[in-house]
Amino acid sequence: MADVHDNPPDGWDVVDGKLHRTFTFADFSEAFGFMTRVALAAERLDHHPEWSNVWNRVTIDLISHDVGAITDRDVALAELANRLAGPAPAA
């Protein structure tokens, strides 16, 4: 895998050693729906995000705590979150 620090998934940055992104939606209902979809996927993957929600924004940080670094699991969940967010959410 290419170094994720140099080439993170679309829309994501590496901040404090974690994949980081803020998704912006039309309203709280859309943001909460996105969080629900990601939560169900995260459970299936047994890999859970650090995240917060303020009205229409969802901020996600991803790191594999067991190794203290970004791993393929984080990249996979970031890419899945991008797909679950729908077409081109505002950054």
CNS distance restraints for C-alpha pairs under 8 A (distance, minus, plus):
assign (resid   2 and name CA) (resid   6 and name CA) 7.84 0.50 0.50
assign (resid   2 and name CA) (resid   7 and name CA) 7.05 0.50 0.50
assign (resid   3 and name CA) (resid   7 and name CA) 6.32 0.50 0.50
assign (resid   4 and name CA) (resid   8 and name CA) 4.72 0.50 0.50
assign (resid   4 and name CA) (resid   9 and name CA) 7.78 0.50 0.50
assign (resid   4 and name CA) (resid  14 and name CA) 7.99 0.50 0.50
assign (resid   4 and name CA) (resid  70 and name CA) 7.74 0.50 0.50
assign (resid   4 and name CA) (resid  75 and name CA) 7.98 0.50 0.50
assign (resid   5 and name CA) (resid  13 and name CA) 7.89 0.50 0.50
assign (resid   5 and name CA) (resid  14 and name CA) 6.00 0.50 0.50
assign (resid   8 and name CA) (resid  12 and name CA) 5.84 0.50 0.50
assign (resid   8 and name CA) (resid  13 and name CA) 6.14 0.50 0.50
assign (resid   8 and name CA) (resid  14 and name CA) 7.11 0.50 0.50
assign (resid   8 and name CA) (resid  19 and name CA) 7.50 0.50 0.50
assign (resid   8 and name CA) (resid  75 and name CA) 7.70 0.50 0.50
assign (resid   9 and name CA) (resid  13 and name CA) 7.91 0.50 0.50
assign (resid   9 and name CA) (resid  75 and name CA) 6.82 0.50 0.50
assign (resid   9 and name CA) (resid  78 and name CA) 6.83 0.50 0.50
assign (resid   9 and name CA) (resid  79 and name CA) 6.38 0.50 0.50
assign (resid  10 and name CA) (resid  79 and name CA) 7.83 0.50 0.50
assign (resid  10 and name CA) (resid  82 and name CA) 7.89 0.50 0.50
assign (resid  11 and name CA) (resid  21 and name CA) 6.73 0.50 0.50
assign (resid  11 and name CA) (resid  91 and name CA) 6.84 0.50 0.50
assign (resid  12 and name CA) (resid  19 and name CA) 6.30 0.50 0.50
assign (resid  12 and name CA) (resid  20 and name CA) 5.56 0.50 0.50
assign (resid  12 and name CA) (resid  21 and name CA) 5.03 0.50 0.50
assign (resid  12 and name CA) (resid  78 and name CA) 7.82 0.50 0.50
assign (resid  13 and name CA) (resid  19 and name CA) 5.74 0.50 0.50
assign (resid  13 and name CA) (resid  20 and name CA) 5.28 0.50 0.50
assign (resid  13 and name CA) (resid  21 and name CA) 6.54 0.50 0.50
assign (resid  14 and name CA) (resid  18 and name CA) 5.35 0.50 0.50
assign (resid  14 and name CA) (resid  19 and name CA) 4.68 0.50 0.50
assign (resid  14 and name CA) (resid  20 and name CA) 5.85 0.50 0.50
assign (resid  15 and name CA) (resid  19 and name CA) 6.39 0.50 0.50
assign (resid  15 and name CA) (resid  20 and name CA) 6.09 0.50 0.50
assign (resid  17 and name CA) (resid  63 and name CA) 7.61 0.50 0.50
assign (resid  17 and name CA) (resid  69 and name CA) 6.74 0.50 0.50
assign (resid  17 and name CA) (resid  70 and name CA) 7.16 0.50 0.50
assign (resid  18 and name CA) (resid  61 and name CA) 5.92 0.50 0.50
assign (resid  18 and name CA) (resid  62 and name CA) 5.41 0.50 0.50
assign (resid  18 and name CA) (resid  63 and name CA) 5.21 0.50 0.50
assign (resid  18 and name CA) (resid  69 and name CA) 7.31 0.50 0.50
assign (resid  18 and name CA) (resid  70 and name CA) 6.25 0.50 0.50
assign (resid  19 and name CA) (resid  60 and name CA) 7.87 0.50 0.50
assign (resid  19 and name CA) (resid  61 and name CA) 5.42 0.50 0.50
assign (resid  19 and name CA) (resid  62 and name CA) 4.96 0.50 0.50
assign (resid  19 and name CA) (resid  63 and name CA) 6.70 0.50 0.50
assign (resid  19 and name CA) (resid  70 and name CA) 7.13 0.50 0.50
assign (resid  19 and name CA) (resid  74 and name CA) 7.42 0.50 0.50
assign (resid  19 and name CA) (resid  75 and name CA) 7.93 0.50 0.50
assign (resid  19 and name CA) (resid  78 and name CA) 7.77 0.50 0.50
assign (resid  20 and name CA) (resid  59 and name CA) 7.42 0.50 0.50
assign (resid  20 and name CA) (resid  60 and name CA) 5.70 0.50 0.50
assign (resid  20 and name CA) (resid  61 and name CA) 4.57 0.50 0.50
assign (resid  20 and name CA) (resid  62 and name CA) 6.61 0.50 0.50
assign (resid  21 and name CA) (resid  59 and name CA) 5.77 0.50 0.50
assign (resid  21 and name CA) (resid  60 and name CA) 5.49 0.50 0.50
assign (resid  21 and name CA) (resid  61 and name CA) 6.81 0.50 0.50
assign (resid  21 and name CA) (resid  91 and name CA) 7.35 0.50 0.50
assign (resid  22 and name CA) (resid  57 and name CA) 6.59 0.50 0.50
assign (resid  22 and name CA) (resid  58 and name CA) 5.56 0.50 0.50
assign (resid  22 and name CA) (resid  59 and name CA) 4.15 0.50 0.50
assign (resid  22 and name CA) (resid  60 and name CA) 6.29 0.50 0.50
assign (resid  22 and name CA) (resid  91 and name CA) 5.83 0.50 0.50
assign (resid  23 and name CA) (resid  57 and name CA) 5.62 0.50 0.50
assign (resid  23 and name CA) (resid  58 and name CA) 5.21 0.50 0.50
assign (resid  23 and name CA) (resid  59 and name CA) 6.30 0.50 0.50
assign (resid  23 and name CA) (resid  85 and name CA) 7.81 0.50 0.50
assign (resid  23 and name CA) (resid  89 and name CA) 6.23 0.50 0.50
assign (resid  23 and name CA) (resid  90 and name CA) 6.23 0.50 0.50
assign (resid  23 and name CA) (resid  91 and name CA) 5.45 0.50 0.50
assign (resid  24 and name CA) (resid  31 and name CA) 7.39 0.50 0.50
assign (resid  24 and name CA) (resid  56 and name CA) 5.71 0.50 0.50
assign (resid  24 and name CA) (resid  57 and name CA) 4.53 0.50 0.50
assign (resid  24 and name CA) (resid  58 and name CA) 6.57 0.50 0.50
assign (resid  24 and name CA) (resid  89 and name CA) 6.06 0.50 0.50
assign (resid  24 and name CA) (resid  90 and name CA) 5.24 0.50 0.50
assign (resid  24 and name CA) (resid  91 and name CA) 6.27 0.50 0.50
assign (resid  25 and name CA) (resid  30 and name CA) 5.98 0.50 0.50
assign (resid  25 and name CA) (resid  31 and name CA) 5.69 0.50 0.50
assign (resid  25 and name CA) (resid  56 and name CA) 5.10 0.50 0.50
assign (resid  25 and name CA) (resid  57 and name CA) 6.33 0.50 0.50
assign (resid  25 and name CA) (resid  89 and name CA) 6.60 0.50 0.50
assign (resid  25 and name CA) (resid  90 and name CA) 7.24 0.50 0.50
assign (resid  26 and name CA) (resid  30 and name CA) 6.47 0.50 0.50
assign (resid  26 and name CA) (resid  31 and name CA) 7.76 0.50 0.50
assign (resid  26 and name CA) (resid  56 and name CA) 6.27 0.50 0.50
assign (resid  27 and name CA) (resid  31 and name CA) 6.44 0.50 0.50
assign (resid  27 and name CA) (resid  55 and name CA) 6.63 0.50 0.50
assign (resid  27 and name CA) (resid  56 and name CA) 4.62 0.50 0.50
assign (resid  28 and name CA) (resid  32 and name CA) 5.98 0.50 0.50
assign (resid  28 and name CA) (resid  55 and name CA) 4.82 0.50 0.50
assign (resid  28 and name CA) (resid  56 and name CA) 4.59 0.50 0.50
assign (resid  28 and name CA) (resid  57 and name CA) 7.80 0.50 0.50
assign (resid  29 and name CA) (resid  33 and name CA) 6.02 0.50 0.50
assign (resid  29 and name CA) (resid  56 and name CA) 7.79 0.50 0.50
assign (resid  30 and name CA) (resid  34 and name CA) 6.20 0.50 0.50
assign (resid  30 and name CA) (resid  56 and name CA) 7.27 0.50 0.50
assign (resid  31 and name CA) (resid  35 and name CA) 6.33 0.50 0.50
assign (resid  31 and name CA) (resid  53 and name CA) 7.64 0.50 0.50
assign (resid  31 and name CA) (resid  55 and name CA) 7.42 0.50 0.50
assign (resid  31 and name CA) (resid  56 and name CA) 5.35 0.50 0.50
assign (resid  31 and name CA) (resid  57 and name CA) 6.37 0.50 0.50
assign (resid  31 and name CA) (resid  58 and name CA) 6.46 0.50 0.50
assign (resid  32 and name CA) (resid  36 and name CA) 6.19 0.50 0.50
assign (resid  33 and name CA) (resid  37 and name CA) 6.33 0.50 0.50
assign (resid  34 and name CA) (resid  38 and name CA) 6.20 0.50 0.50
assign (resid  34 and name CA) (resid  84 and name CA) 6.70 0.50 0.50
assign (resid  34 and name CA) (resid  85 and name CA) 6.09 0.50 0.50
assign (resid  35 and name CA) (resid  39 and name CA) 5.90 0.50 0.50
assign (resid  35 and name CA) (resid  58 and name CA) 7.65 0.50 0.50
assign (resid  36 and name CA) (resid  40 and name CA) 6.26 0.50 0.50
assign (resid  37 and name CA) (resid  41 and name CA) 6.37 0.50 0.50
assign (resid  37 and name CA) (resid  84 and name CA) 6.84 0.50 0.50
assign (resid  38 and name CA) (resid  42 and name CA) 5.93 0.50 0.50
assign (resid  38 and name CA) (resid  80 and name CA) 7.88 0.50 0.50
assign (resid  38 and name CA) (resid  81 and name CA) 6.20 0.50 0.50
assign (resid  38 and name CA) (resid  84 and name CA) 7.07 0.50 0.50
assign (resid  39 and name CA) (resid  43 and name CA) 6.19 0.50 0.50
assign (resid  39 and name CA) (resid  48 and name CA) 7.60 0.50 0.50
assign (resid  40 and name CA) (resid  44 and name CA) 6.48 0.50 0.50
assign (resid  41 and name CA) (resid  45 and name CA) 6.25 0.50 0.50
assign (resid  42 and name CA) (resid  46 and name CA) 5.74 0.50 0.50
assign (resid  42 and name CA) (resid  47 and name CA) 5.25 0.50 0.50
assign (resid  42 and name CA) (resid  48 and name CA) 5.32 0.50 0.50
assign (resid  42 and name CA) (resid  49 and name CA) 7.57 0.50 0.50
assign (resid  42 and name CA) (resid  77 and name CA) 7.34 0.50 0.50
assign (resid  43 and name CA) (resid  47 and name CA) 6.62 0.50 0.50
assign (resid  43 and name CA) (resid  48 and name CA) 7.06 0.50 0.50
assign (resid  47 and name CA) (resid  73 and name CA) 7.24 0.50 0.50
assign (resid  47 and name CA) (resid  74 and name CA) 7.93 0.50 0.50
assign (resid  47 and name CA) (resid  77 and name CA) 7.89 0.50 0.50
assign (resid  48 and name CA) (resid  62 and name CA) 7.93 0.50 0.50
assign (resid  49 and name CA) (resid  60 and name CA) 6.44 0.50 0.50
assign (resid  49 and name CA) (resid  61 and name CA) 6.15 0.50 0.50
assign (resid  49 and name CA) (resid  62 and name CA) 5.44 0.50 0.50
assign (resid  49 and name CA) (resid  63 and name CA) 7.77 0.50 0.50
assign (resid  50 and name CA) (resid  60 and name CA) 5.81 0.50 0.50
assign (resid  50 and name CA) (resid  61 and name CA) 5.11 0.50 0.50
assign (resid  50 and name CA) (resid  62 and name CA) 6.31 0.50 0.50
assign (resid  51 and name CA) (resid  58 and name CA) 6.96 0.50 0.50
assign (resid  51 and name CA) (resid  59 and name CA) 5.38 0.50 0.50
assign (resid  51 and name CA) (resid  60 and name CA) 4.37 0.50 0.50
assign (resid  51 and name CA) (resid  61 and name CA) 6.11 0.50 0.50
assign (resid  52 and name CA) (resid  58 and name CA) 5.73 0.50 0.50
assign (resid  52 and name CA) (resid  59 and name CA) 5.33 0.50 0.50
assign (resid  52 and name CA) (resid  60 and name CA) 6.79 0.50 0.50
assign (resid  53 and name CA) (resid  57 and name CA) 5.63 0.50 0.50
assign (resid  53 and name CA) (resid  58 and name CA) 4.52 0.50 0.50
assign (resid  53 and name CA) (resid  59 and name CA) 6.45 0.50 0.50
assign (resid  54 and name CA) (resid  58 and name CA) 6.68 0.50 0.50
assign (resid  62 and name CA) (resid  70 and name CA) 7.20 0.50 0.50
assign (resid  62 and name CA) (resid  74 and name CA) 5.62 0.50 0.50
assign (resid  62 and name CA) (resid  78 and name CA) 7.63 0.50 0.50
assign (resid  63 and name CA) (resid  68 and name CA) 6.90 0.50 0.50
assign (resid  63 and name CA) (resid  69 and name CA) 5.72 0.50 0.50
assign (resid  63 and name CA) (resid  70 and name CA) 4.85 0.50 0.50
assign (resid  63 and name CA) (resid  71 and name CA) 7.14 0.50 0.50
assign (resid  63 and name CA) (resid  74 and name CA) 6.02 0.50 0.50
assign (resid  64 and name CA) (resid  68 and name CA) 5.78 0.50 0.50
assign (resid  64 and name CA) (resid  69 and name CA) 5.60 0.50 0.50
assign (resid  64 and name CA) (resid  70 and name CA) 5.73 0.50 0.50
assign (resid  64 and name CA) (resid  71 and name CA) 6.26 0.50 0.50
assign (resid  64 and name CA) (resid  73 and name CA) 7.45 0.50 0.50
assign (resid  64 and name CA) (resid  74 and name CA) 6.75 0.50 0.50
assign (resid  65 and name CA) (resid  69 and name CA) 6.87 0.50 0.50
assign (resid  70 and name CA) (resid  74 and name CA) 6.00 0.50 0.50
assign (resid  70 and name CA) (resid  75 and name CA) 7.60 0.50 0.50
assign (resid  71 and name CA) (resid  75 and name CA) 6.61 0.50 0.50
assign (resid  72 and name CA) (resid  76 and name CA) 6.04 0.50 0.50
assign (resid  73 and name CA) (resid  77 and name CA) 6.21 0.50 0.50
assign (resid  74 and name CA) (resid  78 and name CA) 6.07 0.50 0.50
assign (resid  75 and name CA) (resid  79 and name CA) 6.15 0.50 0.50
assign (resid  76 and name CA) (resid  80 and name CA) 6.12 0.50 0.50
assign (resid  77 and name CA) (resid  81 and name CA) 6.02 0.50 0.50
assign (resid  78 and name CA) (resid  82 and name CA) 6.28 0.50 0.50
assign (resid  79 and name CA) (resid  83 and name CA) 6.46 0.50 0.50
assign (resid  80 and name CA) (resid  84 and name CA) 6.13 0.50 0.50
assign (resid  81 and name CA) (resid  85 and name CA) 6.01 0.50 0.50
assign (resid  82 and name CA) (resid  86 and name CA) 6.98 0.50 0.50
assign (resid  83 and name CA) (resid  87 and name CA) 7.67 0.50 0.50
assign (resid  85 and name CA) (resid  89 and name CA) 6.67 0.50 0.50
